[in-house]
Each structure stands twice: as C-alpha cells, then as structure tokens.
Amino acid sequence: MRNSQYLNDYLDSNKSRGTGKGLTVGSYITYVLRGSAKKYSGKYCRALENSLDREVAAGRVRIGTSAQGRTAYYLVEAL
C-alpha cells in the first residue's frame, strides 16, 4: 500500500511541536493545501489517516492528543 505524500512531513511537524502540542490531521491538511487542492481536502485527510493507521498497527506511530485535546499522531521514539 502506498503512503500519503504528507505522512513524513506531518509526523516531523508534530515531533517538532512536542507531545500534546501537535496538529490534528485536518488542521495539518488545511495548513498545507493551497489553491484548487483545497476542494479535495477530505480525500487528502482520509489518505493521511489511512497511512497513519497502518503506521500505528506496525508500532512506529502512536496516538496522542493535539494542542486542543483532539487526536494527533506522534512517532514512537527509539530508545
């Protein structure tokens, strides 16, 4: 299965913000899309969420809270 083109950038963005201060998938997609791509934002969100769900199942990503208390995803840090 092919991952979303925004997967790595989203995870890097939330890593730099810190646990509990990350963006939700919807907020991130709204922030990065420009022009006519915005009318397809729902498809971009679903693609990113599907990619993140696969990463969670593989143990590389965990689910946490965003800055507003909603769902955000964070990389699992290697010890």
N, C-alpha and C positions, 0 to 999 in steps of 0.2 A: 504494500500500500504506500502511496506517495504522501509525504507530509506536506502540510501547509507551508507556503513560502514565507510566512511570518512566524513560524514556530520558534526558531532560534532567537530572532530579534525580540519577540515577546518575553521569552524566558530570560534573556540578558537584561532587558529593561526592568523586569521585576527583581532580578538579582541585585541590580544597582540601587533600586529603591529600598530594598530590605524587606524581610519577612513582616507581614502585616501592613505593609505600605504599598503593595503592588497594585496594578491595574486589573480590572476585570477584562475579560476577553472583548466585550462590547465596547468598553471605554478605549481600549487599545486600538481596535479596528477603526473606531470613529476618529481617533487621533491620526492614524497613518494614511487613511484613504483620502484621495484628492479627486476632484473633478467628477467625471461621469462614473467612476468606480464606486462612488458612494451609494448609487442606487442598487448595487449588488452587495451591500454590506452584510446582509443576512447570510448570504452564501459564504462570504469570507469568514464570518463568525462560526458557522457550522463546520467549515473545513478546519479552522484552527482548533475548535473544541474537540473534533474527532481526533486530530493529531495529538492533542494533549491527553485525551483519554487513553490512547494507545501507549503513550509515554508513562502514564500513571500505572497502567497494567504491567508495563515492563519494569517498573520500580525506579525509573530515572527522574520522575517528577512527582511532586506531592501537592495535594490540595490544601489551601490555607485561606485566610481571609484577606480581603483587599483593604485599602485605606478607609473605605466606607462600610466595612463589615460584611461585604458580599464575597463571592467565590473568586479566588485568584489562584494561579498555579505557580509553583516555585521549583527550581531544580533541587534535587536531592544532592547535597554536598558529599563528596567522597571523603572519607576520613583518612 
